[in-house]
Amino acid sequence: MKASTFADLSLLFVALIWGATFVLVQNAISFLEPQSFNAVRFAFAAILLGLWLLFFEKDQLKKLDQKLLLSGIMLGFWLFIGYAFQTLGLLYTTSSKAGFITGLSVVLVPLLLLGILKQRPSLNSIAGVSAATAGLYLLTMSDVSSLNIGDGFVLICAAGFALHIVFTGKYSSSFPTLLLTMVQIATVAALSAISAVLFEDWQKAFNPDVIFSANVMIALVVTSVLATALAFFIQTNFQKHTTATRVALIFAMEPVFAAITAYFWADERLTYSALVGCALIFAGMIFAELPSGRFESFIRKVFPKKEADSKA
């Protein structure tokens, strides 16, 4: 199996983890406020990664320098922006609109790649992004009312997630994976803790009745180990073998997996338009996987160029 194919499958597994744990997180933040939950979740994940580093990958610590530290902090900052502004936006807008706008990171990634790294997306990537965006709309947009300030906050969230993908692609091949992952996860934990102290009743996080309740503990353990430590380690390790645009398209499968999980766990039913949306997102991911030359050849056959009229 090619390295790029294995990388894409690994990243698809990450999208599956995030989608499958969405219901768990929703249940947990009804007991513990979101920034407090993220602070504990990311701190626990950082401790797990740090212990693994000390016991099994101690040699990586020799490569800890200012450049790696700043790169990890930058990745952590954009990741924190994504989580923080998504939470803030949900105070003012609907979850359906927030889901769609967050998914617009699929569109923002190729635009940011062009603007920041001067990388032009291929034709199949453009087709994949278009299909996935339409699919996200059908899957999530049950409320099409006018935009509000919450939608603006969620758009900042989408930009944060998009920039995290872009810069992960830039830095992941330059530094040891485990060390870079630990720094960015610790950064999110620290920034989330500061936000919790400033804007939330953070003392709830130290209330045994809250922190040790079944819903919160299960969500913390599962999300810390699988959806944070393991997921971001996989992203940091495997994104070097694929493109940022393909990563964004793969991660667009997260709401699809969330919808499937909600169907089985919470007995939520998908509308026909949502099912079509899921299919379009999946098609968009497949478009991005097709070899560029083969896809462009197919497009030329379907839409042949008209030959210029010969001069008399």
C-alpha positions as CSV (number, residue, x, y, z in Angstrom):
1,M,0.0,0.0,0.0
2,K,1.3,3.4,-1.0
3,A,2.3,5.8,1.9
4,S,-0.2,8.4,0.7
5,T,-3.1,5.9,0.7
6,F,-2.2,4.6,4.1
7,A,-2.0,8.2,5.3
8,D,-5.4,9.0,4.0
9,L,-7.0,5.9,5.6
10,S,-5.4,6.8,8.9
11,L,-6.8,10.4,8.7
12,L,-10.2,8.9,7.8
13,F,-9.9,6.9,11.0
14,V,-9.3,10.2,12.8
15,A,-12.5,11.7,11.3
16,L,-14.3,8.6,12.4
17,I,-13.1,9.0,16.0
18,W,-14.1,12.7,16.1
19,G,-17.5,12.0,14.6
20,A,-18.2,9.0,16.9
21,T,-17.3,11.0,20.0
22,F,-19.4,14.0,19.2
23,V,-22.4,12.7,21.2
24,L,-20.2,12.0,24.2
25,V,-18.8,15.5,24.2
26,Q,-22.3,17.0,23.8
27,N,-23.4,15.1,26.9
28,A,-20.3,16.0,28.9
29,I,-20.6,19.8,28.3
30,S,-24.1,19.8,29.7
31,F,-22.4,19.1,33.1
32,L,-19.0,20.8,32.7
33,E,-18.6,24.1,30.7
34,P,-16.8,23.7,27.3
35,Q,-13.5,25.5,28.0
36,S,-13.1,23.8,31.3
37,F,-13.8,20.5,29.6
38,N,-11.3,21.2,26.8
39,A,-8.7,22.3,29.4
40,V,-9.0,19.0,31.3
41,R,-9.3,17.0,28.1
42,F,-6.2,18.5,26.4
43,A,-4.2,18.5,29.7
44,F,-4.8,14.8,30.2
45,A,-3.8,14.1,26.6
46,A,-0.6,16.2,27.0
47,I,0.3,14.3,30.1
48,L,-0.2,10.9,28.3
49,L,1.9,12.0,25.4
50,G,4.6,13.4,27.8
51,L,4.8,10.1,29.7
52,W,5.1,8.2,26.4
53,L,7.8,10.6,25.4
54,L,9.8,10.2,28.6
55,F,9.6,6.4,28.8
56,F,9.8,5.3,25.1
57,E,11.0,8.3,22.9
58,K,13.3,10.1,25.3
59,D,15.8,10.8,22.5
60,Q,13.3,13.2,20.9
61,L,13.7,15.6,23.8
62,K,17.2,16.4,22.5
63,K,15.6,18.0,19.5
64,L,13.5,20.3,21.5
65,D,14.6,23.8,20.5
66,Q,13.1,27.2,20.0
67,K,12.0,26.5,16.4
68,L,10.1,23.4,17.3
69,L,8.6,25.1,20.4
70,L,7.3,28.0,18.4
71,S,6.0,25.7,15.6
72,G,4.1,23.6,18.2
73,I,2.7,26.7,19.9
74,M,1.5,28.1,16.5
75,L,-0.3,24.8,15.7
76,G,-1.8,24.8,19.2
77,F,-2.9,28.4,18.9
78,W,-4.9,27.8,15.7
79,L,-6.3,24.6,17.1
80,F,-7.5,26.5,20.2
81,I,-9.0,29.2,18.1
82,G,-11.0,26.6,16.3
83,Y,-12.4,25.0,19.5
84,A,-12.9,28.3,21.4
85,F,-14.8,30.2,18.6
86,Q,-16.9,27.3,17.8
87,T,-18.1,27.2,21.4
88,L,-18.6,30.9,21.5
89,G,-20.5,30.9,18.2
90,L,-22.9,28.2,19.5
91,L,-24.1,30.6,22.1
92,Y,-25.7,32.8,19.3
93,T,-26.4,30.5,16.4
94,T,-27.9,27.1,15.7
95,S,-25.8,23.9,15.7
96,S,-26.9,23.2,12.1
97,K,-25.5,26.5,10.8
98,A,-22.4,26.0,13.0
99,G,-21.8,22.6,11.5
100,F,-22.0,23.9,8.0
101,I,-19.8,27.0,8.6
102,T,-17.2,24.9,10.5
103,G,-17.2,22.6,7.5
104,L,-16.2,25.5,5.3
105,S,-12.6,24.9,6.4
106,V,-12.8,22.5,3.4
107,V,-13.0,25.6,1.1
108,L,-10.6,27.7,3.2
109,V,-7.7,25.2,3.1
110,P,-7.0,25.4,-0.7
111,L,-7.5,29.2,-0.6
112,L,-5.0,29.6,2.3
113,L,-2.6,27.2,0.6
114,L,-2.7,29.5,-2.4
115,G,-2.4,32.7,-0.4
116,I,0.2,31.5,2.2
117,L,2.3,28.7,0.6
118,K,1.5,29.6,-3.1
119,Q,0.3,26.0,-3.7
120,R,-2.4,25.8,-6.4
121,P,-5.0,23.1,-5.9
122,S,-5.5,20.4,-8.6
123,L,-8.6,20.1,-10.7
124,N,-9.8,17.0,-8.8
125,S,-9.2,18.8,-5.5
126,I,-11.4,21.7,-6.7
127,A,-14.1,19.2,-7.8
128,G,-13.9,17.4,-4.4
129,V,-14.1,20.7,-2.4
130,S,-17.2,21.7,-4.5
131,A,-19.0,18.4,-3.9
132,A,-18.1,18.3,-0.2
133,T,-19.3,21.9,0.3
134,A,-22.6,21.1,-1.3
135,G,-22.9,18.0,0.8
136,L,-22.2,19.8,4.0
137,Y,-24.9,22.3,3.2
138,L,-27.5,19.5,2.6
139,L,-26.3,17.6,5.7
140,T,-26.3,20.5,8.2
141,M,-28.4,23.4,7.0
142,S,-31.9,22.9,8.4
143,D,-31.9,26.6,9.4
144,V,-31.3,29.1,6.6
145,S,-32.3,32.2,8.5
146,S,-30.2,35.4,8.3
147,L,-26.7,35.4,9.5
148,N,-25.8,36.7,13.0
149,I,-22.7,37.4,15.1
150,G,-22.5,33.7,16.1
151,D,-22.1,32.7,12.5
152,G,-19.1,35.2,12.3
153,F,-17.5,33.5,15.4
154,V,-17.9,30.1,13.8
155,L,-16.4,31.3,10.6
156,I,-13.3,32.4,12.7
157,C,-13.4,28.8,14.1
158,A,-13.4,27.4,10.5
159,A,-10.4,29.6,9.7
160,G,-8.6,28.3,12.8
161,F,-9.1,24.7,11.9
162,A,-8.1,25.4,8.3
163,L,-4.9,27.2,9.3
164,H,-4.1,24.3,11.7
165,I,-4.3,21.9,8.7
166,V,-2.2,24.1,6.5
167,F,0.6,24.6,9.1
168,T,0.5,21.0,10.2
169,G,1.3,20.2,6.5
170,K,4.2,22.7,6.6
171,Y,5.8,21.6,10.0
172,S,5.0,17.9,10.3
173,S,7.9,16.8,8.2
174,S,10.4,19.1,9.9
175,F,10.1,17.9,13.5
176,P,9.7,14.7,15.6
177,T,6.0,13.8,15.5
178,L,5.5,13.0,19.2
179,L,7.3,16.0,20.5
180,L,5.5,18.4,18.1
181,T,2.1,16.9,19.0
182,M,2.7,17.2,22.7
183,V,3.7,20.9,22.4
184,Q,0.6,21.8,20.4
185,I,-1.8,19.8,22.7
186,A,-0.2,21.4,25.8
187,T,-0.7,24.8,24.2
188,V,-4.4,24.1,23.7
189,A,-4.7,22.9,27.3
190,A,-3.1,26.1,28.6
191,L,-5.1,28.5,26.5
192,S,-8.3,26.6,27.3
193,A,-7.5,26.9,31.0
194,I,-7.0,30.6,30.7
195,S,-10.3,31.0,28.9
196,A,-12.1,28.9,31.5
197,V,-10.7,31.1,34.3
198,L,-11.7,34.3,32.5
199,F,-15.1,33.3,31.1
200,E,-16.5,30.3,32.9
201,D,-17.2,28.9,36.4
202,W,-14.0,26.9,36.2
203,Q,-14.3,25.8,39.8
204,K,-16.8,23.2,38.6
205,A,-13.8,21.3,37.1
206,F,-12.6,20.7,40.7
207,N,-16.0,19.6,42.0
208,P,-15.8,15.8,42.5
209,D,-19.6,15.4,41.9
210,V,-19.1,17.0,38.4
211,I,-15.7,15.7,37.3
212,F,-16.3,12.2,38.5
213,S,-19.8,11.8,37.1
214,A,-20.2,9.0,34.6
215,N,-21.0,11.2,31.6
216,V,-18.0,13.5,32.2
217,M,-15.5,10.8,33.1
218,I,-16.3,8.6,30.1
219,A,-16.2,11.6,27.7
220,L,-12.9,12.8,29.2
221,V,-11.2,9.4,29.0
222,V,-12.4,8.6,25.5
223,T,-11.7,12.1,24.0
224,S,-8.4,12.5,25.8
225,V,-7.0,9.2,24.7
226,L,-8.6,8.6,21.3
227,A,-9.9,12.0,20.0
228,T,-7.0,14.1,21.2
229,A,-3.7,12.2,22.0
230,L,-4.1,9.5,19.3
231,A,-6.0,11.6,16.8
232,F,-3.6,14.6,16.6
233,F,-0.6,12.3,16.8
234,I,-1.9,10.5,13.7
235,Q,-2.6,13.8,11.9
236,T,0.8,15.2,12.7
237,N,2.5,11.9,11.7
238,F,0.6,11.2,8.5
239,Q,-0.2,14.6,7.0
240,K,3.3,14.8,5.7
241,H,2.4,12.0,3.2
242,T,-0.6,13.7,1.7
243,T,-1.9,17.2,0.8
244,A,-3.6,19.7,3.1
245,T,-6.6,19.9,0.7
246,R,-7.1,16.1,0.8
247,V,-6.9,16.2,4.6
248,A,-9.6,18.9,4.7
249,L,-11.8,16.8,2.5
250,I,-11.2,13.7,4.6
251,F,-12.1,15.6,7.8
252,A,-15.3,16.7,6.1
253,M,-16.4,13.1,6.8
254,E,-16.6,14.0,10.5
255,P,-20.2,15.2,10.4
256,V,-21.1,12.2,8.3
257,F,-19.7,9.8,11.0
258,A,-21.4,12.0,13.7
259,A,-24.7,11.6,11.9
260,I,-24.3,7.8,11.7
261,T,-23.3,7.6,15.3
262,A,-26.3,9.7,16.4
263,Y,-28.5,7.4,14.4
264,F,-27.4,4.4,16.4
265,W,-26.7,5.9,19.8
266,A,-29.3,8.7,20.0
267,D,-31.9,7.4,17.6
268,E,-31.7,10.5,15.4
269,R,-33.1,10.2,11.9
270,L,-31.5,11.7,8.8
271,T,-33.7,13.4,6.2
272,Y,-33.3,12.5,2.5
273,S,-31.4,15.8,1.8
274,A,-29.0,14.9,4.6
275,L,-28.4,11.4,3.1
276,V,-27.7,13.1,-0.3
277,G,-25.3,15.4,1.6
278,C,-23.5,12.5,3.1
279,A,-23.1,10.9,-0.3
280,L,-21.8,14.2,-1.8
281,I,-19.2,14.6,1.0
282,F,-18.0,11.0,0.4
283,A,-17.9,11.7,-3.4
284,G,-15.8,14.8,-2.8
285,M,-13.3,12.7,-0.8
286,I,-13.2,10.2,-3.6
287,F,-12.6,12.9,-6.2
288,A,-9.6,14.1,-4.3
289,E,-8.2,10.5,-4.3
290,L,-8.3,10.1,-8.0
291,P,-5.0,10.6,-9.9
292,S,-5.0,14.2,-11.3
293,G,-4.2,13.1,-14.9
294,R,-6.9,10.5,-15.1
295,F,-9.5,12.9,-13.6
296,E,-8.6,15.7,-16.0
297,S,-8.7,13.3,-18.9
298,F,-12.2,12.3,-17.8
299,I,-13.3,16.0,-17.6
300,R,-11.9,16.7,-21.1
301,K,-14.0,13.8,-22.5
302,V,-17.2,14.9,-20.8
303,F,-16.6,18.6,-21.7
304,P,-14.5,18.7,-24.8
305,K,-13.1,22.0,-25.9
306,K,-14.5,23.5,-29.0
307,E,-12.1,23.8,-31.8
308,A,-11.4,27.3,-32.9
309,D,-13.0,28.2,-36.2
310,S,-10.5,28.0,-39.1
311,K,-9.8,31.3,-40.7
312,A,-11.1,31.8,-44.2
